[in-house]
Each structure stands twice: as structure tokens, then as C-alpha cells.
Amino acid sequence: MGQHKCEGFTCELCGSKYNALFGLRRHIQEKHSGNRVSCSECNQTFAAERYLKEHLKFAHTNEYLTCELCGVQCKWEASMIRHMRRYHQK
């Protein structure tokens, strides 16, 4: 049996390529739709709601994740995962 190669999906507006249709649709929504969302705290605008949520957490809250093993605090879950791998995984 031969290998099947998927050609993926290409944005007709800028040529960006994506493996999944979802990726292409998200790209078009965020880069080409012109729809932006604004932060109610500082009026900064973002291409998508997910970027606004990230901004709100980073810029306008004092929420932190605390490592149960050493007490280090991280703003982002990804940072805590990286910390756990780097300092607490054998």
C-alpha cells in the first residue's frame, strides 16, 4: 500500500498552510476577518477572544498557580508544567 499524503489547507488570502481545516478557519477568523475584541480594562484590542482572556489573566489579575512541592508561583499553566518537568521530574 502506498503512503497517502494529505495536501492540507491553504489560505487563499495569504498562502498560509494548515494541516487541519480547523486551523485554516481559525487563521482566517483571527488574521483576515477584521473583527477584534477589546479589553474593558485598558481598551487594548485582540484578534480573538482567546487572546483577550490570556491578556486579562496576565495584565489585570493577581491569580497565580502555586507549586505544591516548593511554593514557586506561576501565572500560566504552561509555565507550571515546565517548572514541574524541570525541577520535580526524575
HTML snippet that shows the backbone in 3Dmol.js (N, CA, C, O; Angstrom):
<script src="https://3Dmol.org/build/3Dmol-min.js"></script>
<div id="view" style="width:600px;height:400px;position:relative"></div>
<script>
const pdb = `
ATOM      1  N   MET A   1       0.827  -1.177   0.000  1.00  0.00           N
ATOM      2  CA  MET A   1       0.000   0.000   0.000  1.00  0.00           C
ATOM      3  C   MET A   1       0.875   1.245   0.000  1.00  0.00           C
ATOM      4  O   MET A   1       1.845   1.299   0.755  1.00  0.00           O
ATOM      5  N   GLY A   2       0.577   2.216  -0.795  1.00  0.00           N
ATOM      6  CA  GLY A   2       1.349   3.461  -0.852  1.00  0.00           C
ATOM      7  C   GLY A   2       0.940   4.410   0.258  1.00  0.00           C
ATOM      8  O   GLY A   2      -0.147   4.300   0.825  1.00  0.00           O
ATOM      9  N   GLN A   3       1.825   5.335   0.553  1.00  0.00           N
ATOM     10  CA  GLN A   3       1.523   6.331   1.569  1.00  0.00           C
ATOM     11  C   GLN A   3       0.577   7.369   0.992  1.00  0.00           C
ATOM     12  O   GLN A   3       0.720   7.807  -0.150  1.00  0.00           O
ATOM     13  N   HIS A   4      -0.378   7.745   1.800  1.00  0.00           N
ATOM     14  CA  HIS A   4      -1.308   8.796   1.416  1.00  0.00           C
ATOM     15  C   HIS A   4      -0.806  10.101   1.993  1.00  0.00           C
ATOM     16  O   HIS A   4      -0.613  10.199   3.205  1.00  0.00           O
ATOM     17  N   LYS A   5      -0.590  11.097   1.168  1.00  0.00           N
ATOM     18  CA  LYS A   5      -0.117  12.385   1.642  1.00  0.00           C
ATOM     19  C   LYS A   5      -1.237  13.402   1.521  1.00  0.00           C
ATOM     20  O   LYS A   5      -1.749  13.663   0.432  1.00  0.00           O
ATOM     21  N   CYS A   6      -1.605  13.970   2.659  1.00  0.00           N
ATOM     22  CA  CYS A   6      -2.646  14.993   2.685  1.00  0.00           C
ATOM     23  C   CYS A   6      -2.027  16.325   2.289  1.00  0.00           C
ATOM     24  O   CYS A   6      -0.983  16.706   2.819  1.00  0.00           O
ATOM     25  N   GLU A   7      -2.640  17.010   1.392  1.00  0.00           N
ATOM     26  CA  GLU A   7      -2.130  18.291   0.921  1.00  0.00           C
ATOM     27  C   GLU A   7      -2.415  19.416   1.916  1.00  0.00           C
ATOM     28  O   GLU A   7      -1.779  20.468   1.857  1.00  0.00           O
ATOM     29  N   GLY A   8      -3.355  19.205   2.818  1.00  0.00           N
ATOM     30  CA  GLY A   8      -3.678  20.225   3.803  1.00  0.00           C
ATOM     31  C   GLY A   8      -4.579  21.301   3.233  1.00  0.00           C
ATOM     32  O   GLY A   8      -5.241  21.110   2.213  1.00  0.00           O
ATOM     33  N   PHE A   9      -4.589  22.438   3.917  1.00  0.00           N
ATOM     34  CA  PHE A   9      -5.484  23.527   3.574  1.00  0.00           C
ATOM     35  C   PHE A   9      -4.676  24.810   3.471  1.00  0.00           C
ATOM     36  O   PHE A   9      -3.854  25.105   4.338  1.00  0.00           O
ATOM     37  N   THR A  10      -4.912  25.574   2.405  1.00  0.00           N
ATOM     38  CA  THR A  10      -4.147  26.795   2.159  1.00  0.00           C
ATOM     39  C   THR A  10      -5.076  27.999   2.179  1.00  0.00           C
ATOM     40  O   THR A  10      -6.154  27.986   1.584  1.00  0.00           O
ATOM     41  N   CYS A  11      -4.637  29.036   2.873  1.00  0.00           N
ATOM     42  CA  CYS A  11      -5.391  30.286   2.903  1.00  0.00           C
ATOM     43  C   CYS A  11      -5.261  30.955   1.541  1.00  0.00           C
ATOM     44  O   CYS A  11      -4.154  31.205   1.064  1.00  0.00           O
ATOM     45  N   GLU A  12      -6.396  31.241   0.925  1.00  0.00           N
ATOM     46  CA  GLU A  12      -6.394  31.879  -0.389  1.00  0.00           C
ATOM     47  C   GLU A  12      -5.995  33.351  -0.317  1.00  0.00           C
ATOM     48  O   GLU A  12      -5.673  33.960  -1.337  1.00  0.00           O
ATOM     49  N   LEU A  13      -6.016  33.922   0.889  1.00  0.00           N
ATOM     50  CA  LEU A  13      -5.684  35.337   1.046  1.00  0.00           C
ATOM     51  C   LEU A  13      -4.191  35.593   1.217  1.00  0.00           C
ATOM     52  O   LEU A  13      -3.680  36.619   0.769  1.00  0.00           O
ATOM     53  N   CYS A  14      -3.487  34.657   1.868  1.00  0.00           N
ATOM     54  CA  CYS A  14      -2.066  34.917   2.139  1.00  0.00           C
ATOM     55  C   CYS A  14      -1.152  33.718   1.894  1.00  0.00           C
ATOM     56  O   CYS A  14       0.069  33.853   1.976  1.00  0.00           O
ATOM     57  N   GLY A  15      -1.723  32.541   1.594  1.00  0.00           N
ATOM     58  CA  GLY A  15      -0.908  31.379   1.295  1.00  0.00           C
ATOM     59  C   GLY A  15      -0.474  30.555   2.497  1.00  0.00           C
ATOM     60  O   GLY A  15       0.221  29.554   2.321  1.00  0.00           O
ATOM     61  N   SER A  16      -0.857  30.937   3.715  1.00  0.00           N
ATOM     62  CA  SER A  16      -0.522  30.136   4.894  1.00  0.00           C
ATOM     63  C   SER A  16      -1.136  28.756   4.760  1.00  0.00           C
ATOM     64  O   SER A  16      -2.248  28.603   4.255  1.00  0.00           O
ATOM     65  N   LYS A  17      -0.393  27.743   5.223  1.00  0.00           N
ATOM     66  CA  LYS A  17      -0.845  26.355   5.071  1.00  0.00           C
ATOM     67  C   LYS A  17      -1.139  25.741   6.434  1.00  0.00           C
ATOM     68  O   LYS A  17      -0.454  26.021   7.418  1.00  0.00           O
ATOM     69  N   TYR A  18      -2.175  24.893   6.474  1.00  0.00           N
ATOM     70  CA  TYR A  18      -2.606  24.237   7.698  1.00  0.00           C
ATOM     71  C   TYR A  18      -2.927  22.782   7.413  1.00  0.00           C
ATOM     72  O   TYR A  18      -3.422  22.443   6.338  1.00  0.00           O
ATOM     73  N   ASN A  19      -2.642  21.925   8.383  1.00  0.00           N
ATOM     74  CA  ASN A  19      -2.933  20.500   8.245  1.00  0.00           C
ATOM     75  C   ASN A  19      -4.412  20.201   8.426  1.00  0.00           C
ATOM     76  O   ASN A  19      -4.930  19.235   7.865  1.00  0.00           O
ATOM     77  N   ALA A  20      -5.086  21.027   9.206  1.00  0.00           N
ATOM     78  CA  ALA A  20      -6.495  20.786   9.504  1.00  0.00           C
ATOM     79  C   ALA A  20      -7.334  21.988   9.080  1.00  0.00           C
ATOM     80  O   ALA A  20      -6.876  23.131   9.112  1.00  0.00           O
ATOM     81  N   LEU A  21      -8.551  21.708   8.689  1.00  0.00           N
ATOM     82  CA  LEU A  21      -9.480  22.766   8.293  1.00  0.00           C
ATOM     83  C   LEU A  21      -9.734  23.714   9.459  1.00  0.00           C
ATOM     84  O   LEU A  21      -9.876  24.920   9.261  1.00  0.00           O
ATOM     85  N   PHE A  22      -9.791  23.174  10.667  1.00  0.00           N
ATOM     86  CA  PHE A  22      -9.984  23.999  11.855  1.00  0.00           C
ATOM     87  C   PHE A  22      -8.899  25.076  11.945  1.00  0.00           C
ATOM     88  O   PHE A  22      -9.198  26.235  12.235  1.00  0.00           O
ATOM     89  N   GLY A  23      -7.656  24.699  11.699  1.00  0.00           N
ATOM     90  CA  GLY A  23      -6.549  25.652  11.742  1.00  0.00           C
ATOM     91  C   GLY A  23      -6.711  26.757  10.725  1.00  0.00           C
ATOM     92  O   GLY A  23      -6.479  27.926  11.030  1.00  0.00           O
ATOM     93  N   LEU A  24      -7.108  26.397   9.515  1.00  0.00           N
ATOM     94  CA  LEU A  24      -7.332  27.398   8.473  1.00  0.00           C
ATOM     95  C   LEU A  24      -8.471  28.341   8.858  1.00  0.00           C
ATOM     96  O   LEU A  24      -8.358  29.557   8.699  1.00  0.00           O
ATOM     97  N   ARG A  25      -9.557  27.781   9.361  1.00  0.00           N
ATOM     98  CA  ARG A  25     -10.703  28.621   9.752  1.00  0.00           C
ATOM     99  C   ARG A  25     -10.321  29.585  10.873  1.00  0.00           C
ATOM    100  O   ARG A  25     -10.704  30.755  10.845  1.00  0.00           O
ATOM    101  N   ARG A  26      -9.569  29.100  11.856  1.00  0.00           N
ATOM    102  CA  ARG A  26      -9.142  29.959  12.959  1.00  0.00           C
ATOM    103  C   ARG A  26      -8.219  31.062  12.427  1.00  0.00           C
ATOM    104  O   ARG A  26      -8.338  32.219  12.830  1.00  0.00           O
ATOM    105  N   HIS A  27      -7.308  30.706  11.527  1.00  0.00           N
ATOM    106  CA  HIS A  27      -6.407  31.680  10.913  1.00  0.00           C
ATOM    107  C   HIS A  27      -7.197  32.782  10.212  1.00  0.00           C
ATOM    108  O   HIS A  27      -6.925  33.965  10.418  1.00  0.00           O
ATOM    109  N   ILE A  28      -8.156  32.411   9.400  1.00  0.00           N
ATOM    110  CA  ILE A  28      -8.952  33.393   8.659  1.00  0.00           C
ATOM    111  C   ILE A  28      -9.713  34.296   9.624  1.00  0.00           C
ATOM    112  O   ILE A  28      -9.763  35.512   9.437  1.00  0.00           O
ATOM    113  N   GLN A  29     -10.302  33.702  10.652  1.00  0.00           N
ATOM    114  CA  GLN A  29     -11.048  34.476  11.658  1.00  0.00           C
ATOM    115  C   GLN A  29     -10.134  35.488  12.346  1.00  0.00           C
ATOM    116  O   GLN A  29     -10.502  36.650  12.518  1.00  0.00           O
ATOM    117  N   GLU A  30      -8.949  35.040  12.735  1.00  0.00           N
ATOM    118  CA  GLU A  30      -8.061  35.890  13.516  1.00  0.00           C
ATOM    119  C   GLU A  30      -7.253  36.883  12.680  1.00  0.00           C
ATOM    120  O   GLU A  30      -6.975  37.988  13.145  1.00  0.00           O
ATOM    121  N   LYS A  31      -6.877  36.515  11.472  1.00  0.00           N
ATOM    122  CA  LYS A  31      -5.984  37.362  10.681  1.00  0.00           C
ATOM    123  C   LYS A  31      -6.671  38.186   9.602  1.00  0.00           C
ATOM    124  O   LYS A  31      -6.182  39.256   9.241  1.00  0.00           O
ATOM    125  N   HIS A  32      -7.795  37.706   9.082  1.00  0.00           N
ATOM    126  CA  HIS A  32      -8.375  38.351   7.906  1.00  0.00           C
ATOM    127  C   HIS A  32      -9.797  38.880   8.084  1.00  0.00           C
ATOM    128  O   HIS A  32     -10.302  39.567   7.195  1.00  0.00           O
ATOM    129  N   SER A  33     -10.460  38.582   9.207  1.00  0.00           N
ATOM    130  CA  SER A  33     -11.859  38.974   9.336  1.00  0.00           C
ATOM    131  C   SER A  33     -12.035  40.440   9.698  1.00  0.00           C
ATOM    132  O   SER A  33     -13.073  41.032   9.402  1.00  0.00           O
ATOM    133  N   GLY A  34     -11.029  41.032  10.338  1.00  0.00           N
ATOM    134  CA  GLY A  34     -11.161  42.421  10.770  1.00  0.00           C
ATOM    135  C   GLY A  34     -11.928  42.564  12.066  1.00  0.00           C
ATOM    136  O   GLY A  34     -12.014  43.666  12.609  1.00  0.00           O
ATOM    137  N   ASN A  35     -12.493  41.469  12.582  1.00  0.00           N
ATOM    138  CA  ASN A  35     -13.205  41.507  13.856  1.00  0.00           C
ATOM    139  C   ASN A  35     -12.198  41.449  14.995  1.00  0.00           C
ATOM    140  O   ASN A  35     -11.384  40.529  15.061  1.00  0.00           O
ATOM    141  N   ARG A  36     -12.250  42.420  15.883  1.00  0.00           N
ATOM    142  CA  ARG A  36     -11.332  42.445  17.020  1.00  0.00           C
ATOM    143  C   ARG A  36     -12.149  42.597  18.292  1.00  0.00           C
ATOM    144  O   ARG A  36     -13.245  43.155  18.271  1.00  0.00           O
ATOM    145  N   VAL A  37     -11.614  42.100  19.396  1.00  0.00           N
ATOM    146  CA  VAL A  37     -12.262  42.235  20.697  1.00  0.00           C
ATOM    147  C   VAL A  37     -11.407  43.152  21.558  1.00  0.00           C
ATOM    148  O   VAL A  37     -10.179  43.144  21.468  1.00  0.00           O
ATOM    149  N   SER A  38     -12.075  43.947  22.397  1.00  0.00           N
ATOM    150  CA  SER A  38     -11.382  44.938  23.216  1.00  0.00           C
ATOM    151  C   SER A  38     -11.405  44.557  24.683  1.00  0.00           C
ATOM    152  O   SER A  38     -12.366  43.970  25.178  1.00  0.00           O
ATOM    153  N   CYS A  39     -10.337  44.900  25.360  1.00  0.00           N
ATOM    154  CA  CYS A  39     -10.251  44.729  26.799  1.00  0.00           C
ATOM    155  C   CYS A  39     -11.041  45.858  27.460  1.00  0.00           C
ATOM    156  O   CYS A  39     -10.824  47.028  27.145  1.00  0.00           O
ATOM    157  N   SER A  40     -11.943  45.524  28.361  1.00  0.00           N
ATOM    158  CA  SER A  40     -12.753  46.540  29.041  1.00  0.00           C
ATOM    159  C   SER A  40     -11.941  47.305  30.076  1.00  0.00           C
ATOM    160  O   SER A  40     -12.366  48.368  30.531  1.00  0.00           O
ATOM    161  N   GLU A  41     -10.779  46.779  30.454  1.00  0.00           N
ATOM    162  CA  GLU A  41      -9.930  47.426  31.455  1.00  0.00           C
ATOM    163  C   GLU A  41      -9.020  48.497  30.837  1.00  0.00           C
ATOM    164  O   GLU A  41      -8.836  49.567  31.418  1.00  0.00           O
ATOM    165  N   CYS A  42      -8.453  48.208  29.658  1.00  0.00           N
ATOM    166  CA  CYS A  42      -7.445  49.114  29.102  1.00  0.00           C
ATOM    167  C   CYS A  42      -7.657  49.444  27.618  1.00  0.00           C
ATOM    168  O   CYS A  42      -6.872  50.190  27.034  1.00  0.00           O
ATOM    169  N   ASN A  43      -8.701  48.899  27.015  1.00  0.00           N
ATOM    170  CA  ASN A  43      -9.052  49.147  25.612  1.00  0.00           C
ATOM    171  C   ASN A  43      -8.079  48.580  24.590  1.00  0.00           C
ATOM    172  O   ASN A  43      -8.201  48.882  23.403  1.00  0.00           O
ATOM    173  N   GLN A  44      -7.120  47.772  25.014  1.00  0.00           N
ATOM    174  CA  GLN A  44      -6.250  47.094  24.044  1.00  0.00           C
ATOM    175  C   GLN A  44      -7.115  46.122  23.250  1.00  0.00           C
ATOM    176  O   GLN A  44      -8.042  45.530  23.804  1.00  0.00           O
ATOM    177  N   THR A  45      -6.827  45.947  21.960  1.00  0.00           N
ATOM    178  CA  THR A  45      -7.639  45.064  21.135  1.00  0.00           C
ATOM    179  C   THR A  45      -6.864  43.814  20.745  1.00  0.00           C
ATOM    180  O   THR A  45      -5.634  43.811  20.685  1.00  0.00           O
ATOM    181  N   PHE A  46      -7.628  42.743  20.478  1.00  0.00           N
ATOM    182  CA  PHE A  46      -7.058  41.437  20.170  1.00  0.00           C
ATOM    183  C   PHE A  46      -7.818  40.803  19.024  1.00  0.00           C
ATOM    184  O   PHE A  46      -8.996  41.089  18.806  1.00  0.00           O
ATOM    185  N   ALA A  47      -7.128  39.937  18.292  1.00  0.00           N
ATOM    186  CA  ALA A  47      -7.705  39.292  17.121  1.00  0.00           C
ATOM    187  C   ALA A  47      -8.723  38.227  17.490  1.00  0.00           C
ATOM    188  O   ALA A  47      -9.564  37.868  16.666  1.00  0.00           O
ATOM    189  N   ALA A  48      -8.661  37.714  18.718  1.00  0.00           N
ATOM    190  CA  ALA A  48      -9.573  36.640  19.102  1.00  0.00           C
ATOM    191  C   ALA A  48      -9.836  36.688  20.601  1.00  0.00           C
ATOM    192  O   ALA A  48      -9.032  37.202  21.378  1.00  0.00           O
ATOM    193  N   GLU A  49     -10.968  36.145  20.980  1.00  0.00           N
ATOM    194  CA  GLU A  49     -11.368  36.082  22.379  1.00  0.00           C
ATOM    195  C   GLU A  49     -10.335  35.355  23.235  1.00  0.00           C
ATOM    196  O   GLU A  49     -10.118  35.732  24.386  1.00  0.00           O
ATOM    197  N   ARG A  50      -9.701  34.328  22.696  1.00  0.00           N
ATOM    198  CA  ARG A  50      -8.721  33.568  23.484  1.00  0.00           C
ATOM    199  C   ARG A  50      -7.517  34.426  23.844  1.00  0.00           C
ATOM    200  O   ARG A  50      -6.941  34.247  24.917  1.00  0.00           O
ATOM    201  N   TYR A  51      -7.124  35.351  22.979  1.00  0.00           N
ATOM    202  CA  TYR A  51      -6.018  36.250  23.298  1.00  0.00           C
ATOM    203  C   TYR A  51      -6.434  37.274  24.351  1.00  0.00           C
ATOM    204  O   TYR A  51      -5.635  37.646  25.211  1.00  0.00           O
ATOM    205  N   LEU A  52      -7.678  37.724  24.283  1.00  0.00           N
ATOM    206  CA  LEU A  52      -8.190  38.651  25.291  1.00  0.00           C
ATOM    207  C   LEU A  52      -8.205  37.980  26.659  1.00  0.00           C
ATOM    208  O   LEU A  52      -7.789  38.583  27.649  1.00  0.00           O
ATOM    209  N   LYS A  53      -8.680  36.741  26.726  1.00  0.00           N
ATOM    210  CA  LYS A  53      -8.719  36.018  28.011  1.00  0.00           C
ATOM    211  C   LYS A  53      -7.323  35.871  28.596  1.00  0.00           C
ATOM    212  O   LYS A  53      -7.126  36.036  29.800  1.00  0.00           O
ATOM    213  N   GLU A  54      -6.360  35.560  27.745  1.00  0.00           N
ATOM    214  CA  GLU A  54      -4.977  35.437  28.191  1.00  0.00           C
ATOM    215  C   GLU A  54      -4.469  36.788  28.710  1.00  0.00           C
ATOM    216  O   GLU A  54      -3.824  36.846  29.757  1.00  0.00           O
ATOM    217  N   HIS A  55      -4.752  37.851  27.995  1.00  0.00           N
ATOM    218  CA  HIS A  55      -4.355  39.193  28.403  1.00  0.00           C
ATOM    219  C   HIS A  55      -4.976  39.558  29.747  1.00  0.00           C
ATOM    220  O   HIS A  55      -4.285  40.062  30.631  1.00  0.00           O
ATOM    221  N   LEU A  56      -6.270  39.308  29.908  1.00  0.00           N
ATOM    222  CA  LEU A  56      -6.952  39.648  31.157  1.00  0.00           C
ATOM    223  C   LEU A  56      -6.300  38.958  32.343  1.00  0.00           C
ATOM    224  O   LEU A  56      -6.094  39.572  33.391  1.00  0.00           O
ATOM    225  N   LYS A  57      -5.980  37.696  32.179  1.00  0.00           N
ATOM    226  CA  LYS A  57      -5.353  36.954  33.272  1.00  0.00           C
ATOM    227  C   LYS A  57      -3.967  37.505  33.575  1.00  0.00           C
ATOM    228  O   LYS A  57      -3.595  37.644  34.740  1.00  0.00           O
ATOM    229  N   PHE A  58      -3.216  37.812  32.553  1.00  0.00           N
ATOM    230  CA  PHE A  58      -1.848  38.270  32.744  1.00  0.00           C
ATOM    231  C   PHE A  58      -1.792  39.714  33.246  1.00  0.00           C
ATOM    232  O   PHE A  58      -1.040  40.021  34.171  1.00  0.00           O
ATOM    233  N   ALA A  59      -2.567  40.580  32.652  1.00  0.00           N
ATOM    234  CA  ALA A  59      -2.429  42.006  32.911  1.00  0.00           C
ATOM    235  C   ALA A  59      -3.326  42.548  34.022  1.00  0.00           C
ATOM    236  O   ALA A  59      -3.001  43.565  34.635  1.00  0.00           O
ATOM    237  N   HIS A  60      -4.439  41.889  34.286  1.00  0.00           N
ATOM    238  CA  HIS A  60      -5.430  42.518  35.170  1.00  0.00           C
ATOM    239  C   HIS A  60      -5.871  41.656  36.359  1.00  0.00           C
ATOM    240  O   HIS A  60      -6.881  41.971  36.989  1.00  0.00           O
ATOM    241  N   THR A  61      -5.154  40.589  36.681  1.00  0.00           N
ATOM    242  CA  THR A  61      -5.482  39.801  37.872  1.00  0.00           C
ATOM    243  C   THR A  61      -4.207  39.475  38.636  1.00  0.00           C
ATOM    244  O   THR A  61      -3.095  39.622  38.128  1.00  0.00           O
ATOM    245  N   ASN A  62      -4.397  39.041  39.841  1.00  0.00           N
ATOM    246  CA  ASN A  62      -3.283  38.603  40.671  1.00  0.00           C
ATOM    247  C   ASN A  62      -3.390  37.108  40.945  1.00  0.00           C
ATOM    248  O   ASN A  62      -2.951  36.635  41.993  1.00  0.00           O
ATOM    249  N   GLU A  63      -3.963  36.374  40.022  1.00  0.00           N
ATOM    250  CA  GLU A  63      -4.113  34.925  40.176  1.00  0.00           C
ATOM    251  C   GLU A  63      -2.812  34.221  39.815  1.00  0.00           C
ATOM    252  O   GLU A  63      -2.194  34.508  38.790  1.00  0.00           O
ATOM    253  N   TYR A  64      -2.414  33.301  40.670  1.00  0.00           N
ATOM    254  CA  TYR A  64      -1.212  32.511  40.420  1.00  0.00           C
ATOM    255  C   TYR A  64      -1.476  31.058  40.764  1.00  0.00           C
ATOM    256  O   TYR A  64      -2.306  30.749  41.619  1.00  0.00           O
ATOM    257  N   LEU A  65      -0.765  30.175  40.093  1.00  0.00           N
ATOM    258  CA  LEU A  65      -0.740  28.762  40.447  1.00  0.00           C
ATOM    259  C   LEU A  65       0.464  28.565  41.352  1.00  0.00           C
ATOM    260  O   LEU A  65       1.536  29.104  41.078  1.00  0.00           O
ATOM    261  N   THR A  66       0.302  27.796  42.431  1.00  0.00           N
ATOM    262  CA  THR A  66       1.392  27.574  43.363  1.00  0.00           C
ATOM    263  C   THR A  66       1.818  26.115  43.323  1.00  0.00           C
ATOM    264  O   THR A  66       0.989  25.212  43.434  1.00  0.00           O
ATOM    265  N   CYS A  67       3.109  25.895  43.164  1.00  0.00           N
ATOM    266  CA  CYS A  67       3.660  24.543  43.160  1.00  0.00           C
ATOM    267  C   CYS A  67       3.507  23.952  44.559  1.00  0.00           C
ATOM    268  O   CYS A  67       3.953  24.543  45.543  1.00  0.00           O
ATOM    269  N   GLU A  68       2.878  22.789  44.639  1.00  0.00           N
ATOM    270  CA  GLU A  68       2.661  22.135  45.934  1.00  0.00           C
ATOM    271  C   GLU A  68       3.952  21.568  46.512  1.00  0.00           C
ATOM    272  O   GLU A  68       4.004  21.252  47.700  1.00  0.00           O
ATOM    273  N   LEU A  69       4.986  21.435  45.702  1.00  0.00           N
ATOM    274  CA  LEU A  69       6.235  20.848  46.163  1.00  0.00           C
ATOM    275  C   LEU A  69       7.238  21.877  46.690  1.00  0.00           C
ATOM    276  O   LEU A  69       7.990  21.585  47.620  1.00  0.00           O
ATOM    277  N   CYS A  70       7.255  23.076  46.105  1.00  0.00           N
ATOM    278  CA  CYS A  70       8.266  24.048  46.521  1.00  0.00           C
ATOM    279  C   CYS A  70       7.729  25.457  46.736  1.00  0.00           C
ATOM    280  O   CYS A  70       8.456  26.324  47.221  1.00  0.00           O
ATOM    281  N   GLY A  71       6.478  25.697  46.387  1.00  0.00           N
ATOM    282  CA  GLY A  71       5.880  27.001  46.632  1.00  0.00           C
ATOM    283  C   GLY A  71       6.089  28.036  45.542  1.00  0.00           C
ATOM    284  O   GLY A  71       5.582  29.151  45.659  1.00  0.00           O
ATOM    285  N   VAL A  72       6.818  27.704  44.489  1.00  0.00           N
ATOM    286  CA  VAL A  72       7.015  28.669  43.405  1.00  0.00           C
ATOM    287  C   VAL A  72       5.654  29.007  42.791  1.00  0.00           C
ATOM    288  O   VAL A  72       4.768  28.155  42.724  1.00  0.00           O
ATOM    289  N   GLN A  73       5.498  30.243  42.350  1.00  0.00           N
ATOM    290  CA  GLN A  73       4.228  30.667  41.765  1.00  0.00           C
ATOM    291  C   GLN A  73       4.397  30.989  40.292  1.00  0.00           C
ATOM    292  O   GLN A  73       5.394  31.583  39.882  1.00  0.00           O
ATOM    293  N   CYS A  74       3.403  30.585  39.499  1.00  0.00           N
ATOM    294  CA  CYS A  74       3.391  30.826  38.051  1.00  0.00           C
ATOM    295  C   CYS A  74       2.039  31.391  37.666  1.00  0.00           C
ATOM    296  O   CYS A  74       1.011  31.012  38.228  1.00  0.00           O
ATOM    297  N   LYS A  75       2.046  32.284  36.720  1.00  0.00           N
ATOM    298  CA  LYS A  75       0.815  32.879  36.212  1.00  0.00           C
ATOM    299  C   LYS A  75       0.109  31.929  35.249  1.00  0.00           C
ATOM    300  O   LYS A  75      -1.120  31.903  35.178  1.00  0.00           O
ATOM    301  N   TRP A  76       0.902  31.147  34.505  1.00  0.00           N
ATOM    302  CA  TRP A  76       0.367  30.325  33.426  1.00  0.00           C
ATOM    303  C   TRP A  76       0.493  28.848  33.738  1.00  0.00           C
ATOM    304  O   TRP A  76       1.469  28.412  34.349  1.00  0.00           O
ATOM    305  N   GLU A  77      -0.497  28.085  33.318  1.00  0.00           N
ATOM    306  CA  GLU A  77      -0.450  26.632  33.488  1.00  0.00           C
ATOM    307  C   GLU A  77       0.741  26.032  32.747  1.00  0.00           C
ATOM    308  O   GLU A  77       1.401  25.124  33.254  1.00  0.00           O
ATOM    309  N   ALA A  78       1.013  26.538  31.554  1.00  0.00           N
ATOM    310  CA  ALA A  78       2.152  26.032  30.781  1.00  0.00           C
ATOM    311  C   ALA A  78       3.460  26.271  31.524  1.00  0.00           C
ATOM    312  O   ALA A  78       4.360  25.432  31.479  1.00  0.00           O
ATOM    313  N   SER A  79       3.574  27.397  32.202  1.00  0.00           N
ATOM    314  CA  SER A  79       4.783  27.690  32.976  1.00  0.00           C
ATOM    315  C   SER A  79       4.908  26.734  34.153  1.00  0.00           C
ATOM    316  O   SER A  79       6.013  26.303  34.483  1.00  0.00           O
ATOM    317  N   MET A  80       3.797  26.401  34.786  1.00  0.00           N
ATOM    318  CA  MET A  80       3.830  25.465  35.910  1.00  0.00           C
ATOM    319  C   MET A  80       4.213  24.068  35.424  1.00  0.00           C
ATOM    320  O   MET A  80       4.973  23.366  36.091  1.00  0.00           O
ATOM    321  N   ILE A  81       3.702  23.671  34.292  1.00  0.00           N
ATOM    322  CA  ILE A  81       4.057  22.362  33.725  1.00  0.00           C
ATOM    323  C   ILE A  81       5.550  22.320  33.429  1.00  0.00           C
ATOM    324  O   ILE A  81       6.218  21.335  33.744  1.00  0.00           O
ATOM    325  N   ARG A  82       6.074  23.373  32.829  1.00  0.00           N
ATOM    326  CA  ARG A  82       7.501  23.449  32.534  1.00  0.00           C
ATOM    327  C   ARG A  82       8.317  23.407  33.830  1.00  0.00           C
ATOM    328  O   ARG A  82       9.336  22.720  33.895  1.00  0.00           O
ATOM    329  N   HIS A  83       7.880  24.128  34.850  1.00  0.00           N
ATOM    330  CA  HIS A  83       8.551  24.117  36.145  1.00  0.00           C
ATOM    331  C   HIS A  83       8.571  22.710  36.736  1.00  0.00           C
ATOM    332  O   HIS A  83       9.606  22.238  37.207  1.00  0.00           O
ATOM    333  N   MET A  84       7.424  22.053  36.705  1.00  0.00           N
ATOM    334  CA  MET A  84       7.330  20.697  37.276  1.00  0.00           C
ATOM    335  C   MET A  84       8.269  19.746  36.545  1.00  0.00           C
ATOM    336  O   MET A  84       8.951  18.942  37.182  1.00  0.00           O
ATOM    337  N   ARG A  85       8.314  19.824  35.248  1.00  0.00           N
ATOM    338  CA  ARG A  85       9.208  18.952  34.469  1.00  0.00           C
ATOM    339  C   ARG A  85      10.668  19.259  34.769  1.00  0.00           C
ATOM    340  O   ARG A  85      11.478  18.345  34.924  1.00  0.00           O
ATOM    341  N   ARG A  86      11.002  20.526  34.848  1.00  0.00           N
ATOM    342  CA  ARG A  86      12.393  20.927  35.019  1.00  0.00           C
ATOM    343  C   ARG A  86      12.922  20.630  36.425  1.00  0.00           C
ATOM    344  O   ARG A  86      14.064  20.199  36.581  1.00  0.00           O
ATOM    345  N   TYR A  87      12.096  20.860  37.444  1.00  0.00           N
ATOM    346  CA  TYR A  87      12.615  20.790  38.807  1.00  0.00           C
ATOM    347  C   TYR A  87      12.126  19.605  39.635  1.00  0.00           C
ATOM    348  O   TYR A  87      12.734  19.272  40.651  1.00  0.00           O
ATOM    349  N   HIS A  88      11.039  18.968  39.216  1.00  0.00           N
ATOM    350  CA  HIS A  88      10.482  17.929  40.080  1.00  0.00           C
ATOM    351  C   HIS A  88      10.307  16.577  39.419  1.00  0.00           C
ATOM    352  O   HIS A  88       9.820  15.646  40.061  1.00  0.00           O
ATOM    353  N   GLN A  89      10.681  16.437  38.174  1.00  0.00           N
ATOM    354  CA  GLN A  89      10.600  15.146  37.494  1.00  0.00           C
ATOM    355  C   GLN A  89      11.967  14.475  37.536  1.00  0.00           C
ATOM    356  O   GLN A  89      12.989  15.107  37.271  1.00  0.00           O
ATOM    357  N   LYS A  90      11.973  13.195  37.872  1.00  0.00           N
ATOM    358  CA  LYS A  90      13.254  12.479  37.950  1.00  0.00           C
ATOM    359  C   LYS A  90      13.598  11.820  36.641  1.00  0.00           C
ATOM    360  O   LYS A  90      14.641  11.175  36.530  1.00  0.00           O
TER     361      LYS A  90
END
`;
const viewer = $3Dmol.createViewer("view");
viewer.addModel(pdb, "pdb");
viewer.setStyle({}, {cartoon: {color: "spectrum"}});
viewer.zoomTo();
viewer.render();
</script>
